[in-house]
Every structure is written in structure tokens, then in C-alpha cells.
């Protein structure tokens, strides 16, 4: 039993699902029964749809258990730990036998997520046991020049994973070529779309890899100071980052002449942001670090010329930095062997929405949307029809089902009108109203606009008003043309990426689902039967039992009928609240 390891996933997703209670229950029984197994913690394993997750490693192999609440702990301990008899009905992945979740694990190529779920994120020793800090040691031992290092990053084909896809090596070279004596490196960990879940998971699960990537960048560009800009709403990520920075300082990995490279001084600090979506834009982020209101500035000059406190600054996001140590250790060609001609390597996606297997997946560039949704994601929940996917976060675009063959690379995704973003992928089924989805995302970006640009501030507000009217059955002929004109003006007249991309959900849904908009406007109907004010509620004669539950629930007294007699809804009194539909136990309420 002393050779058995029990590892509980304690990322934010796992904790929210009850993993901390599971961890404590293992600890309680271990102590009360005087058991000798090793109890450890890790972070997000990626299989969020099966949280809480517990991995048990014994002499026979590795077994990952899913949905492990406190009720299952006792059984797992009794059968697996005490009697070395695994409980197959709870196992979601194992190196000993196949499971229904096998494809989710085996189809991934984990480079950015290589350590997540495998190490205790609060242990520098465990990071180093998996080649941690060997990349920067290699640079020091082989005396790799900054120029050679930048060329290796360029040859790898790595592009910025924050959404823009700008070549990382080229960005580093711009900063390197600036002759200023003071330079900065910033890690942007503040993206506000669903892909931010990915950034947060890496910060929580593998913080040292982010530090190592920033240290390497500092050496390559000639910077001596680094900032991690992380939203304060990620307390666990900030806690683990602080632990990692303290450990790195204690080992001499941050400070003066680090790793024996004479004259290379580098340290890292954390700046907690207020969660403003606009601060994902580089110049707004810089303003926030400087203590100013986070608002974008006109470019040029670009940050590589004049950034933080007017000094040259290189900014990359979390996923970009965690790829750097792997590239140095394995060589640029190994990284470039994945992906397509122009989009190399892998990409992490946060799968969410109407999908069976929601969570984090890392796949080679060039995989199709359908492969992600139906193979890794396990298809659509409830066996419903796949309708569209929102790719790129709130300012991304909706890609319809018939374009599901589209390859995931920057050029192919951009051609659809969507963007890669930082990896948010929201899956929709036939019950999703794309008009309401466009309204939902535009509501978010409109609220997050800093207000500096008139078209972004007011144009998105006017667009939101029109979309709201359409969803409430008050759409008018000409609304679509006004939306398209406003969208073009906002994109052309905004300083930063927020305004330039905010209209994307509207433009792509109009492009691919124009008939659904027209049904809302002309027919006053929602084909997805989602917009409440466009629904008509009627009672089915063959289903109604006269139980009167719907009549008692109706706040408008719009339902008439005696007990055990057929009920009728007065359409003039009906306020379309839907309570009758949700309360009926006999499926007697019809929607049209």
C-alpha cells in the first residue's frame, strides 16, 4: 500500500465540483484507518465534464476515476487501495484497458498542457522532475545567443496564442533590436473570453512553465523585468503564481546573474487586474499596469518600441509562453512538425456549451471543427443536431454546421468570419437561437467597451437595441441592413481589437442564418423556439388532464378550465412567461 499514490485534481473546476471535499475525505479515512498510501494534489486534468477526478497509481498501472464524490471514496479505498481491485465502473481512463472516454485523452497532443494534471503546481521539485528549467539551463550551458534563440522560436512557427496570431519570433526580434537599456516582458493572463479558462488552468496547474517561458523571453529580448497581468478574479492562479515566484527566487532562478549567465538579471512581479475585457488589448493592459485607466492608445508606436513606462515591451499570453521551454528542449522542427503550413504546433481549446465532453483539449493545428466536437467532445448533448459553434470568444464568430469540415488554423478560421481568439469554443444545438446568441455576446462587449471610441461606445449600443427589439418580436424591415452598416463602421473606426471584432457575432450570424433573422422580423417567430416573447403557448387536447397546475402557476390568470376538464390559454392575456410549460408534468403545453 505504501507504493500507492492517490492524486486529486484541485483546479478551480474541480474544487467547484466538490474535489476539495473528496480530497479531505481521502485524508480523513487515511488517518482514521491508518492507511499508508500517498495522498497528493494536482490541478485541472482537462476532463472537466467528469470532475471531481482522482488518479490512483499502483504497481499495476494508472487509473483515473471520474465523478468521485465523497460517497464513492470509501468504496474506492476499500476495493482498490486495500484490496488492489480497481472499480471499473468509475474509471474514465487507464493504461490497462479501454474506456468510453479514451478518445478524449488519446487524441490530444499536450505541449502547452504537458504538465497540467501531472504535477503538484505548488512544488518546484515536481516541475523540475519533468524537465522544468532545463530549457533555460540548456541556453546557459550551450551559450546560445539571443539571436539564435529568437531564430529557433521563428523556425518553430509559433504564433501568438492570444488570438492575433502574430509570429512570436518576429515580435521578439522587434524588441531585441531596440537599443534601449531598459526593457520589459509582460505575460497577458487577462483574456476575458471562455479561452481565459485555459489560461487560468495553466496558471493554476503549471505556473513554473510560464515563469520559465518569460525568463527565456527576457534573455532573448534583453529585458530585466517581467509582469504577469492576471485578473483578480483568479485567486487560486494568483496564489500559485506567488508560490512559484517565491520558489524560483529562493533557488536563484530569478534575480541577478541567473543560471550563471553573467549580466542577465531578471525578476517577475504580478499585477492584479480588475477583469476589464478591454485590458486584453496590449496598450490598455500597459496603461492598467501603470496605474491608469485601462484604455487603448493609437499605434504606432507599438509596445516593442514604446511600451510600459515608454520602454520597449514584449507582450505574449500564457499559452504562448508555456510553449517556449518545450520548443527549446525539443527543437523548433519538432514543434513545426505539428499543424499546417502557416499555422504550426498545437492549440488549446476550452470546449463548452451543448456538448457531452466539456473541458480543455489540446490538438494539432489543422484538425477539423467536426473532429473536435464529435470525437473529442463526444457530440451534442441529448442527441440533438449540431447547429453552430462560436469560435473566438465574445468577439468571435458563429460557424455553421455545414462548415464543420473547416480546419482549425488562423487562415481557415478567419475566412469564415470568426477568429481563433484565445481558444473559446461554444457549441450550439438546434434549440439555440443565433439571434439571441448574437445579442448575448454583443451585450457583453458593449458593456466592456472602455468608451474611448465613439463608434464602439455608441454603435454597439445601437446594435444591441436593434437585436433586443428583434428578439422581442419588434424587429422591422431594414434592421439587418442597419446592423451591417453599423458593424462595418464600428470595425473601421475602433482603435483596439475589442471594437474591431465586437460586431463579429452579429455579422457571422446574419451571413449564415439570415433566414432565422427574417423569421424573427417578418413572421414574429423564433425557429429555435428560444425567444419567449415570440412563442405561442397552447394546450394539447390529448394530453391535458385538467390537473390545474398550469392555471395555478400562471401569473396573468390566462388559463381557463375546470378541474379534470380541458384547459385553454387566453392568448390576449398570456404574457409568455413560460411557467405553464415548465410546470406541466404531462407535456401538455405546446410551443409554436
TAPEBEL-V566013 format. One record per residue. RES is the residue in one small letter. SS is DSSP state (2 for helix, 1 for strand, 0 for the rest). PSI is psi in radians with two decimals (999 if undefined). Layout:
res | ss | psi
RES | SS | PSI
RES | SS | PSI
This chain:
res | ss | psi
x | 0 | -0.44
x | 0 | -0.26
x | 0 | 0.06
x | 0 | 2.32
x | 1 | 2.34
x | 1 | 2.04
x | 1 | 2.10
x | 1 | 2.29
x | 1 | 1.99
x | 0 | 0.85
x | 0 | 3.06
x | 2 | -0.67
x | 2 | -0.75
x | 2 | -0.76
x | 2 | -0.71
x | 2 | -0.51
x | 0 | -0.04
x | 0 | 0.24
x | 2 | -0.53
x | 2 | -0.66
x | 2 | -0.70
x | 2 | -0.78
x | 2 | -0.79
x | 2 | -0.58
x | 2 | -0.70
x | 2 | -0.77
x | 2 | -0.69
x | 2 | -0.82
x | 2 | -0.63
x | 2 | -0.77
x | 2 | -0.77
x | 2 | -0.63
x | 0 | 0.04
x | 0 | 0.89
x | 0 | 2.73
x | 0 | 0.30
x | 0 | 2.80
x | 1 | 2.13
x | 1 | 2.11
x | 1 | 2.97
x | 1 | 2.65
x | 1 | -2.90
x | 0 | -2.65
x | 0 | 2.21
x | 0 | -0.30
x | 0 | -0.46
x | 0 | 1.11
x | 2 | -0.45
x | 2 | -0.14
x | 2 | 0.27
x | 0 | 2.63
x | 0 | 2.51
x | 0 | 2.41
x | 1 | 2.18
x | 1 | 2.29
x | 1 | 2.16
x | 1 | 2.08
x | 1 | -2.98
x | 0 | -0.34
x | 0 | -0.35
x | 1 | -2.83
x | 1 | 2.41
x | 1 | 2.11
x | 1 | 2.05
x | 1 | 2.46
x | 0 | 2.75
x | 0 | 0.74
x | 0 | 1.61
x | 0 | 3.11
x | 2 | -0.43
x | 2 | -0.50
x | 2 | -0.29
x | 2 | -0.82
x | 2 | -0.75
x | 2 | -0.73
x | 2 | -0.72
x | 2 | -0.79
x | 2 | -0.81
x | 2 | -0.85
x | 2 | -0.86
x | 2 | -0.77
x | 2 | -0.65
x | 0 | 0.12
x | 0 | 0.68
x | 0 | 1.68
x | 0 | 2.73
x | 0 | 1.60
x | 2 | -0.54
x | 2 | -0.26
x | 2 | -0.12
x | 1 | 2.25
x | 1 | -0.32
x | 1 | 2.47
x | 1 | 2.63
x | 0 | 0.09
x | 0 | -0.48
x | 0 | 2.83
x | 0 | 2.62
x | 0 | 2.95
x | 0 | -0.34
x | 0 | 0.14
x | 2 | -0.73
x | 2 | -0.59
x | 2 | -0.68
x | 2 | -0.87
x | 2 | -0.31
x | 0 | -0.07
x | 0 | 2.69
x | 0 | 1.77
x | 0 | 1.77
x | 0 | -0.99
x | 0 | -0.57
x | 0 | 0.34
x | 0 | -0.54
x | 0 | -0.27
x | 0 | 2.20
x | 0 | -0.03
x | 0 | -0.32
x | 0 | 2.79
x | 0 | 2.00
x | 0 | -0.22
x | 0 | 0.22
x | 0 | 1.96
x | 2 | -0.51
x | 2 | -0.74
x | 2 | -0.60
x | 2 | -0.79
x | 2 | -0.49
x | 2 | -0.32
x | 0 | 0.79
x | 0 | 0.35
x | 0 | 2.39
x | 0 | 0.20
x | 2 | -0.46
x | 2 | -0.84
x | 2 | -0.57
x | 2 | -0.68
x | 2 | -0.75
x | 2 | -0.75
x | 2 | -0.78
x | 2 | -0.70
x | 0 | 0.00
x | 0 | 0.82
x | 0 | 2.22
x | 0 | 2.73
x | 2 | -0.65
x | 2 | -0.74
x | 2 | -0.66
x | 2 | -0.80
x | 2 | -0.66
x | 2 | -0.68
x | 2 | -0.75
x | 2 | -0.69
x | 2 | -0.80
x | 2 | -0.45
x | 2 | -0.40
x | 0 | 0.15
x | 0 | 2.24
x | 1 | 2.70
x | 0 | 2.17
x | 0 | 0.13
x | 0 | -0.19
x | 0 | -0.67
x | 0 | -0.52
x | 0 | 0.42
x | 0 | 2.40
x | 1 | 2.16
x | 2 | -0.77
x | 2 | -0.68
x | 2 | -0.71
x | 2 | -0.76
x | 2 | -0.67
x | 2 | -0.67
x | 2 | -0.79
x | 2 | -0.69
x | 2 | -0.71
x | 2 | -0.28
x | 0 | 2.28
x | 0 | 0.11
x | 0 | 2.52
x | 0 | -0.33
x | 0 | 2.17
x | 1 | 2.77
x | 1 | 2.71
x | 1 | 2.32
x | 1 | 2.32
x | 1 | 2.03
x | 1 | 1.82
x | 1 | 0.60
x | 0 | 0.30
x | 0 | 2.44
x | 0 | 0.09
x | 0 | -3.13
x | 0 | -0.38
x | 0 | -0.32
x | 2 | -0.42
x | 2 | -0.63
x | 2 | -0.85
x | 2 | -0.79
x | 2 | -0.72
x | 2 | -0.66
x | 2 | -0.75
x | 2 | -0.67
x | 2 | -0.56
x | 2 | -0.37
x | 0 | 1.01
x | 2 | -0.56
x | 2 | -0.53
x | 2 | -0.56
x | 2 | -0.77
x | 2 | -0.77
x | 2 | -0.72
x | 2 | -0.69
x | 2 | -0.67
x | 2 | -0.78
x | 2 | -0.72
x | 2 | -0.73
x | 2 | -0.75
x | 2 | -0.75
x | 2 | -0.65
x | 2 | -0.25
x | 0 | 0.36
x | 0 | 2.69
x | 0 | 0.01
x | 1 | 2.47
x | 1 | 2.57
x | 1 | 2.39
x | 1 | 2.00
x | 1 | 1.82
x | 1 | 2.36
x | 1 | 2.45
x | 0 | -0.28
x | 0 | -0.01
x | 0 | 1.16
x | 2 | -0.62
x | 2 | -0.68
x | 2 | -0.76
x | 2 | -0.71
x | 2 | -0.83
x | 2 | -0.54
x | 2 | -0.77
x | 2 | -0.71
x | 2 | -0.79
x | 2 | -0.74
x | 2 | -0.75
x | 2 | -0.75
x | 2 | -0.73
x | 2 | -0.68
x | 2 | -0.72
x | 2 | -0.59
x | 0 | -0.02
x | 0 | 0.30
x | 0 | -0.25
x | 0 | 2.47
x | 1 | -2.39
x | 0 | 2.48
x | 0 | 0.81
x | 2 | 2.55
x | 2 | 0.48
x | 2 | 0.18
x | 0 | 1.79
x | 0 | 2.27
x | 0 | -0.08
x | 0 | 1.77
x | 0 | 2.30
x | 1 | 2.32
x | 1 | 2.80
x | 1 | 2.41
x | 1 | 2.79
x | 1 | 2.31
x | 1 | 2.06
x | 1 | 2.15
x | 1 | 2.94
x | 0 | 0.14
x | 0 | 0.31
x | 0 | 2.20
x | 2 | -0.62
x | 2 | -0.38
x | 2 | 0.02
x | 2 | -0.34
x | 0 | 2.39
x | 2 | -0.85
x | 2 | -0.55
x | 2 | -0.68
x | 2 | -0.79
x | 2 | -0.77
x | 2 | -0.69
x | 2 | -0.74
x | 2 | -0.62
x | 0 | -0.02
x | 0 | 0.18
x | 0 | 2.99
x | 0 | 2.37
x | 0 | 1.63
x | 0 | 2.46
x | 0 | 2.71
x | 0 | 2.72
x | 0 | 2.45
x | 0 | 2.50
x | 0 | 2.93
x | 0 | 2.58
x | 0 | 2.78
x | 0 | -0.57
x | 0 | -0.36
x | 0 | -0.83
x | 0 | 1.76
x | 0 | -2.02
x | 2 | 2.14
x | 2 | 0.66
x | 2 | 0.20
x | 0 | 2.69
x | 1 | 2.36
x | 1 | 2.30
x | 1 | 2.25
x | 1 | 2.17
x | 1 | 2.84
x | 1 | 3.11
x | 2 | -0.89
x | 2 | -0.60
x | 2 | -0.82
x | 2 | -0.67
x | 2 | -0.31
x | 2 | -0.43
x | 2 | -0.90
x | 2 | -0.67
x | 2 | -0.73
x | 2 | -0.75
x | 2 | -0.72
x | 2 | -0.63
x | 2 | -0.19
x | 0 | 2.56
x | 2 | -0.58
x | 2 | -0.55
x | 2 | -0.70
x | 2 | -0.74
x | 2 | -0.25
x | 0 | -0.31
x | 0 | 2.60
x | 1 | -2.80
x | 0 | -3.08
x | 0 | -0.75
x | 0 | -0.23
x | 0 | 1.67
x | 1 | 2.83
x | 0 | -2.67
x | 1 | 2.94
x | 1 | 2.41
x | 1 | 2.34
x | 1 | 2.51
x | 1 | 1.81
x | 1 | 2.22
x | 1 | 3.08
x | 1 | -2.54
x | 0 | 1.12
x | 1 | 2.54
x | 0 | -0.73
x | 0 | 1.40
x | 0 | 2.50
x | 1 | -2.75
x | 1 | 2.31
x | 1 | 2.50
x | 1 | 2.12
x | 1 | 2.74
x | 1 | 2.48
x | 0 | 2.50
x | 0 | -0.22
x | 0 | 2.64
x | 1 | 2.77
x | 2 | -0.74
x | 2 | -0.68
x | 2 | -0.68
x | 2 | -0.79
x | 2 | -0.77
x | 2 | -0.39
x | 2 | -1.07
x | 2 | -0.75
x | 0 | -0.14
x | 0 | 0.23
x | 0 | -3.04
x | 1 | 2.45
x | 2 | 2.53
x | 2 | 0.20
x | 2 | 0.30
x | 0 | 3.01
x | 0 | 2.36
x | 1 | 2.25
x | 1 | -0.86
x | 1 | 2.91
x | 1 | 2.32
x | 1 | 1.99
x | 1 | 2.20
x | 0 | 0.14
x | 2 | -2.90
x | 2 | -0.51
x | 2 | 0.35
x | 0 | -2.85
x | 1 | 2.80
x | 1 | 2.15
x | 1 | 2.16
x | 1 | 2.88
x | 2 | -0.66
x | 2 | -0.14
x | 2 | 0.37
x | 0 | -0.30
x | 0 | -0.12
x | 0 | 2.33
x | 1 | 2.53
x | 0 | 1.59
x | 0 | 2.88
x | 2 | -0.78
x | 2 | -0.78
x | 2 | -0.74
x | 2 | -0.77
x | 2 | -0.58
x | 2 | -0.42
x | 0 | -0.25
x | 0 | -0.14
x | 0 | -3.12
x | 0 | 2.78
x | 0 | -0.67
x | 0 | -2.69
x | 0 | 0.24
x | 0 | 0.27
x | 1 | 2.32
x | 1 | 1.78
x | 1 | 2.02
x | 1 | 2.38
x | 1 | 2.57
x | 1 | -3.02
x | 0 | -0.31
x | 0 | 0.01
x | 0 | 2.24
x | 0 | 2.06
x | 2 | -0.48
x | 2 | -0.78
x | 2 | -0.60
x | 2 | -0.78
x | 2 | -0.72
x | 2 | -0.76
x | 2 | -0.85
x | 2 | -0.64
x | 2 | -0.58
x | 2 | -0.72
x | 2 | -0.92
x | 2 | -0.57
x | 2 | -0.72
x | 2 | -0.51
x | 2 | -0.12
x | 0 | 2.35
x | 0 | -0.29
x | 0 | -0.03
x | 0 | -0.75
x | 0 | 2.23
x | 2 | -0.80
x | 2 | -0.64
x | 2 | -0.75
x | 2 | -0.87
x | 2 | -0.60
x | 2 | -0.76
x | 2 | -0.56
x | 2 | -0.78
x | 2 | -0.72
x | 2 | -0.74
x | 2 | -0.69
x | 2 | -0.73
x | 2 | -0.78
x | 2 | -0.68
x | 2 | -0.74
x | 2 | -0.78
x | 2 | -0.76
x | 2 | -0.39
x | 0 | 0.17
x | 0 | 0.28
x | 0 | 0.39
x | 0 | 2.68
x | 0 | 2.72
x | 0 | 2.38
x | 0 | -0.22
x | 2 | -0.68
x | 2 | -0.69
x | 2 | -0.67
x | 2 | -0.75
x | 2 | -0.76
x | 2 | -0.71
x | 2 | -0.78
x | 2 | -0.74
x | 2 | -0.79
x | 2 | -0.71
x | 2 | -0.69
x | 2 | -0.77
x | 2 | -0.68
x | 2 | -0.38
x | 2 | 0.07
x | 0 | 2.50
x | 0 | -0.73
x | 0 | 3.08
x | 2 | -0.45
x | 2 | -0.94
x | 2 | -0.63
x | 2 | -0.43
x | 2 | -0.19
x | 2 | -0.65
x | 0 | -0.12
x | 2 | -0.79
x | 2 | -0.63
x | 2 | -0.84
x | 2 | -0.72
x | 2 | -0.64
x | 2 | -0.61
x | 2 | -0.69
x | 2 | -0.78
x | 2 | -0.32
x | 0 | 0.72
x | 2 | -0.64
x | 2 | -0.55
x | 2 | -0.66
x | 2 | -0.79
x | 2 | -0.58
x | 2 | -0.68
x | 2 | -0.73
x | 2 | -0.86
x | 2 | -0.78
x | 2 | -0.17
x | 0 | 0.72
x | 0 | 2.57
x | 0 | 1.85
x | 0 | -0.52
x | 0 | -0.09
x | 0 | 0.82
x | 0 | -0.67
x | 0 | 1.90
x | 2 | -0.70
x | 2 | -0.13
x | 2 | 0.16
x | 0 | 2.61
x | 0 | 2.17
x | 1 | 2.19
x | 1 | 2.83
x | 1 | 2.27
x | 0 | 2.20
x | 0 | -0.65
x | 0 | -0.09
x | 0 | -0.50
x | 0 | 2.28
x | 0 | -0.04
x | 0 | 0.54
x | 0 | -0.31
x | 0 | 0.13
x | 2 | -0.75
x | 2 | -0.71
x | 2 | -0.72
x | 2 | -0.53
x | 2 | -0.41
x | 0 | 2.08
x | 0 | -0.23
x | 0 | 0.10
x | 0 | 0.73
x | 0 | -0.02
x | 1 | 2.17
x | 1 | 2.64
x | 0 | 2.51
x | 0 | 2.85
x | 0 | 2.35
x | 0 | 0.28
x | 0 | 2.78
x | 0 | 2.32
x | 0 | 2.75
x | 1 | 2.47
x | 1 | 2.18
x | 0 | 1.89
x | 0 | -0.45
x | 0 | -0.51
x | 0 | -0.40
x | 0 | 2.24
x | 0 | 0.12
x | 0 | 0.69
x | 0 | -0.40
x | 0 | 0.06
x | 2 | -0.64
x | 2 | -0.68
x | 2 | -0.76
x | 2 | -0.49
x | 2 | -0.45
x | 0 | 2.25
x | 0 | -0.02
x | 0 | 0.20
x | 0 | 0.72
x | 0 | -0.06
x | 1 | 2.18
x | 1 | 2.51
x | 1 | 2.40
x | 0 | 999
